[in-house]
Amino acid sequence: MQPNKQTAGMAERLYMAYNAGPWQPRGQCTATATFLIVRHYARSIHQNIANVRAKIAKAKRQASLIDDSPFNRHRKKLMSDYIESLSALARTHRESQQRFGRFIIDMAPSIDAVTTMTQRLELLNCNPADQADLTEPDIGLVELIAVYCVEDSAAHRRDEFNDRPLHAAVNAEILRFMRETREGRAASEKIFDEAFAPGGIFHGMPTYYLQPDGTMKRKAPALVLYEASGSRVIEREPS
């Protein structure tokens, strides 16, 4: 479990280490130097998460090959414990990734203040061929990472999903904020309400709601009735 000690609270320890002098003895690190160091650790954690996920998948495949014979009961217990330990390690790495996402979001304004957008794109290894798609003149670092997804743009051009290290870290923190904080839940509920409302991109699709007993209830899409006097929307209850 050595990685737990290495990654827990890493963002806080990095910040203290920079300003204590080991990285730049003559004073505090510049914003861009801090970013480069944080990116190094974000990539390391991203790789750790990928490695643990691969081990979990392999262990589950191996566990599925063990039959339910009484002679294999001990082996199945060992495999189950092993998978649980790997899952715990994955959660630790995920928490560290979220903390790095928070660190990147918090430090972004200081980087935006001392760089041009061209320099930010260079920091993110954005391919010059992809810069033509950026129509706004001055996009901040977080937006370039999380919205425009220009990080290492040439390397993930054909990927089905964007899973670059900085994007994964920032996205992990955004999802945590939306899920675990009152402000985040209110904002996400507003977004989904607008998306499923008449005129929204998901209007007309059914929705599902988790019940306290763990079951799901389906809510049929709203009906729009067109009459001589106009139209009206009839909302339906989950059933």
Solvent accessible surface area in square Angstrom, and as a share of the most:
residue,aa,sasa,rsa
1,M,133,0.60
2,Q,105,0.47
3,P,45,0.29
4,N,44,0.23
5,K,147,0.62
6,Q,97,0.43
7,T,7,0.04
8,A,48,0.37
9,G,21,0.20
10,M,26,0.12
11,A,4,0.03
12,E,94,0.42
13,R,112,0.41
14,L,6,0.03
15,Y,122,0.47
16,M,137,0.61
17,A,31,0.24
18,Y,2,0.01
19,N,59,0.30
20,A,82,0.64
21,G,16,0.16
22,P,98,0.62
23,W,111,0.39
24,Q,64,0.28
25,P,118,0.74
26,R,242,0.88
27,G,36,0.35
28,Q,127,0.56
29,C,22,0.13
30,T,76,0.44
31,A,25,0.20
32,T,42,0.24
33,A,34,0.26
34,T,15,0.09
35,F,0,0.00
36,L,79,0.39
37,I,30,0.15
38,V,1,0.00
39,R,37,0.13
40,H,116,0.52
41,Y,55,0.21
42,A,4,0.03
43,R,90,0.33
44,S,49,0.31
45,I,5,0.03
46,H,34,0.15
47,Q,98,0.43
48,N,42,0.22
49,I,9,0.05
50,A,46,0.36
51,N,67,0.34
52,V,8,0.05
53,R,135,0.49
54,A,62,0.48
55,K,108,0.46
56,I,24,0.12
57,A,43,0.34
58,K,110,0.47
59,A,2,0.01
60,K,114,0.48
61,R,146,0.53
62,Q,82,0.37
63,A,24,0.19
64,S,88,0.57
65,L,152,0.76
66,I,19,0.10
67,D,84,0.43
68,D,124,0.64
69,S,34,0.22
70,P,91,0.57
71,F,186,0.78
72,N,23,0.12
73,R,165,0.60
74,H,125,0.56
75,R,129,0.47
76,K,73,0.31
77,K,116,0.49
78,L,98,0.49
79,M,36,0.16
80,S,63,0.41
81,D,69,0.36
82,Y,102,0.39
83,I,27,0.14
84,E,95,0.43
85,S,39,0.25
86,L,14,0.07
87,S,27,0.18
88,A,37,0.28
89,L,23,0.12
90,A,21,0.16
91,R,127,0.46
92,T,25,0.15
93,H,2,0.01
94,R,77,0.28
95,E,90,0.40
96,S,1,0.00
97,Q,8,0.03
98,Q,21,0.09
99,R,72,0.26
100,F,1,0.00
101,G,0,0.00
102,R,87,0.32
103,F,29,0.12
104,I,0,0.00
105,I,37,0.19
106,D,89,0.46
107,M,21,0.09
108,A,2,0.02
109,P,85,0.53
110,S,55,0.35
111,I,0,0.00
112,D,43,0.22
113,A,85,0.66
114,V,100,0.58
115,T,15,0.09
116,T,79,0.46
117,M,31,0.14
118,T,78,0.45
119,Q,83,0.37
120,R,8,0.03
121,L,4,0.02
122,E,115,0.52
123,L,27,0.13
124,L,1,0.00
125,N,70,0.36
126,C,10,0.06
127,N,45,0.23
128,P,104,0.66
129,A,77,0.60
130,D,28,0.15
131,Q,55,0.24
132,A,89,0.69
133,D,111,0.57
134,L,21,0.10
135,T,125,0.73
136,E,91,0.41
137,P,124,0.78
138,D,99,0.51
139,I,6,0.03
140,G,18,0.17
141,L,0,0.00
142,V,30,0.17
143,E,79,0.35
144,L,0,0.00
145,I,0,0.00
146,A,25,0.19
147,V,103,0.59
148,Y,76,0.29
149,C,37,0.22
150,V,8,0.04
151,E,1,0.01
152,D,15,0.08
153,S,8,0.05
154,A,51,0.40
155,A,73,0.56
156,H,23,0.10
157,R,120,0.44
158,R,226,0.83
159,D,76,0.40
160,E,153,0.69
161,F,152,0.63
162,N,37,0.19
163,D,75,0.39
164,R,62,0.23
165,P,9,0.05
166,L,0,0.00
167,H,24,0.11
168,A,14,0.11
169,A,1,0.01
170,V,0,0.00
171,N,58,0.30
172,A,1,0.01
173,E,4,0.02
174,I,62,0.31
175,L,76,0.38
176,R,59,0.22
177,F,77,0.32
178,M,53,0.24
179,R,134,0.49
180,E,96,0.43
181,T,30,0.17
182,R,195,0.71
183,E,113,0.51
184,G,1,0.01
185,R,106,0.39
186,A,59,0.45
187,A,51,0.40
188,S,15,0.10
189,E,106,0.47
190,K,124,0.53
191,I,101,0.51
192,F,114,0.48
193,D,98,0.51
194,E,96,0.43
195,A,13,0.10
196,F,66,0.27
197,A,39,0.30
198,P,68,0.43
199,G,84,0.81
200,G,21,0.21
201,I,147,0.75
202,F,78,0.32
203,H,60,0.27
204,G,43,0.41
205,M,102,0.46
206,P,46,0.29
207,T,26,0.15
208,Y,122,0.46
209,Y,97,0.37
210,L,127,0.63
211,Q,44,0.19
212,P,144,0.91
213,D,111,0.57
214,G,49,0.47
215,T,75,0.44
216,M,109,0.49
217,K,85,0.36
218,R,109,0.40
219,K,46,0.20
220,A,22,0.17
221,P,32,0.20
222,A,20,0.15
223,L,77,0.38
224,V,45,0.26
225,L,64,0.32
226,Y,175,0.67
227,E,88,0.39
228,A,119,0.92
229,S,112,0.72
230,G,37,0.36
231,S,67,0.43
232,R,125,0.45
233,V,66,0.38
234,I,59,0.30
235,E,105,0.47
236,R,86,0.31
237,E,145,0.65
238,P,47,0.30
239,S,110,0.71
